[in-house]
Amino acid sequence: MNALSEDNIVVRTLLNVLDPSTEQRDACAVNRYAALKKLRVSIPSPVVEDACDAPSRPAHIVVEERLSSCTISVSWSDPCSGRYNAQIWRSGLARDAAVCALTGRAISRGDEVFRPRAHDFHVPSNRHQMILAATLDPHAEQPVA
């Protein structure tokens, strides 16, 4: 009888692994979110970033190509925020006033801009930078320097 109860435990465990209950799936989702949140906590605070923001424009930025009407590919190199090759930037509206990283022109709140795309698992260090969409010619085939 003892062997039968052990078999039942093995079978039940195998069934739980193959078809987890909703409570088990929710627990896994919470643990994954907590792990991702820990990654976000390690992002430098804005106070540290302000020290590197003294030069408002990066050392080198090139818009490589327009991938679609709402995305561009940017090559970015800056001593404070690092180097990104073929970084994808998405269009959106400026949430605050800022300065265009490409041209140095003023950006007002509500202007159409491009920003680096961020994910849950990766937030780029240049995430606060913006490129004014009006500075990019949609018909241009050549990179903008």
C-alpha positions as CSV (number, residue, x, y, z in Angstrom):
1,M,0.0,0.0,0.0
2,N,2.9,2.3,0.7
3,A,4.2,1.9,-2.9
4,L,0.8,2.9,-4.2
5,S,0.6,6.1,-2.3
6,E,4.1,7.1,-3.5
7,D,3.0,6.3,-7.1
8,N,0.0,8.6,-6.6
9,I,2.4,11.4,-5.4
10,V,4.5,11.0,-8.5
11,V,1.5,10.9,-10.8
12,R,0.0,14.0,-9.1
13,T,3.3,15.9,-9.3
14,L,3.7,15.0,-13.0
15,L,0.1,16.2,-13.7
16,N,0.7,19.5,-11.9
17,V,3.8,20.1,-14.0
18,L,2.1,19.3,-17.2
19,D,-1.2,21.1,-16.4
20,P,-0.7,23.6,-13.6
21,S,-3.6,25.0,-11.7
22,T,-4.5,28.7,-12.0
23,E,-3.0,29.3,-8.5
24,Q,0.3,27.9,-9.6
25,R,0.3,29.9,-12.8
26,D,-0.5,33.1,-10.9
27,A,2.3,32.4,-8.4
28,C,4.8,32.0,-11.2
29,A,3.6,35.2,-12.8
30,V,4.0,37.2,-9.6
31,N,7.5,35.7,-9.1
32,R,8.5,36.7,-12.7
33,Y,7.1,40.2,-12.2
34,A,9.1,40.5,-8.9
35,A,12.3,39.4,-10.7
36,L,11.8,42.0,-13.5
37,K,11.0,44.7,-10.9
38,K,14.4,44.0,-9.3
39,L,16.1,44.7,-12.6
40,R,14.3,48.1,-12.8
41,V,15.4,49.0,-9.3
42,S,19.0,48.7,-10.4
43,I,18.5,51.4,-13.0
44,P,20.5,54.6,-12.1
45,S,18.4,57.3,-10.4
46,P,17.7,60.5,-12.3
47,V,20.1,62.4,-9.9
48,V,23.0,60.3,-11.2
49,E,21.9,60.9,-14.8
50,D,21.8,64.7,-14.4
51,A,25.6,64.7,-13.9
52,C,26.0,63.1,-17.4
53,D,23.4,65.3,-19.0
54,A,25.6,68.4,-18.9
55,P,26.3,68.0,-22.7
56,S,22.7,67.9,-23.9
57,R,23.6,66.2,-27.2
58,P,25.3,62.8,-27.5
59,A,28.8,62.4,-29.0
60,H,27.5,60.7,-32.1
61,I,24.0,59.9,-33.3
62,V,22.9,58.6,-36.8
63,V,19.4,57.8,-38.0
64,E,20.2,54.7,-40.0
65,E,16.8,54.1,-41.7
66,R,13.1,54.5,-41.4
67,L,11.7,51.1,-40.7
68,S,8.0,52.1,-40.9
69,S,5.9,55.1,-40.4
70,C,6.3,54.8,-36.6
71,T,9.8,53.3,-36.1
72,I,13.3,54.3,-37.0
73,S,16.7,52.6,-36.5
74,V,19.2,54.7,-34.7
75,S,22.9,54.3,-34.1
76,W,23.8,56.0,-30.7
77,S,27.2,56.5,-29.1
78,D,27.6,58.6,-25.9
79,P,30.1,58.4,-23.1
80,C,27.4,58.6,-20.4
81,S,24.6,56.4,-21.8
82,G,26.7,53.9,-23.9
83,R,26.6,52.7,-27.4
84,Y,23.6,51.3,-29.3
85,N,23.8,50.0,-32.9
86,A,20.5,49.7,-34.8
87,Q,18.5,50.7,-31.7
88,I,14.7,50.8,-32.5
89,W,13.0,54.1,-31.7
90,R,9.2,54.4,-31.8
91,S,7.0,57.4,-32.4
92,G,4.8,59.1,-29.8
93,L,4.0,62.4,-28.2
94,A,6.4,64.2,-25.9
95,R,5.2,64.1,-22.3
96,D,7.4,67.0,-21.2
97,A,9.4,69.8,-22.8
98,A,12.9,68.6,-23.9
99,V,15.6,69.1,-26.5
100,C,16.0,67.1,-29.7
101,A,19.0,64.8,-29.4
102,L,19.6,65.0,-33.2
103,T,19.3,68.7,-33.9
104,G,19.2,70.5,-30.5
105,R,15.9,72.1,-31.3
106,A,13.3,72.6,-28.5
107,I,10.6,70.0,-28.1
108,S,7.3,71.1,-26.5
109,R,4.9,68.9,-24.7
110,G,2.6,67.2,-27.2
111,D,5.0,67.3,-30.1
112,E,5.5,64.2,-32.2
113,V,8.8,62.6,-31.3
114,F,10.7,59.3,-31.5
115,R,12.0,57.6,-28.3
116,P,14.0,54.4,-27.7
117,R,11.9,51.4,-27.4
118,A,11.9,49.8,-23.9
119,H,10.9,46.3,-22.8
120,D,10.0,44.8,-19.4
121,F,13.4,43.1,-19.3
122,H,15.5,45.9,-20.9
123,V,15.3,49.6,-20.3
124,P,18.0,51.5,-22.3
125,S,20.0,54.1,-20.5
126,N,19.1,56.7,-23.2
127,R,15.4,56.1,-22.6
128,H,14.7,59.8,-21.8
129,Q,16.2,61.1,-25.1
130,M,13.9,62.2,-27.9
131,I,14.2,63.0,-31.6
132,L,11.7,65.5,-33.0
133,A,9.7,63.8,-35.7
134,A,9.5,67.0,-37.8
135,T,13.3,66.9,-38.3
136,L,13.2,63.6,-40.2
137,D,12.1,63.8,-43.8
138,P,9.8,60.8,-44.5
139,H,11.0,60.7,-48.1
140,A,14.7,60.7,-47.4
141,E,16.6,57.5,-48.4
142,Q,19.9,58.6,-47.0
143,P,20.9,58.5,-43.3
144,V,20.6,61.8,-41.4
145,A,23.8,62.7,-39.4
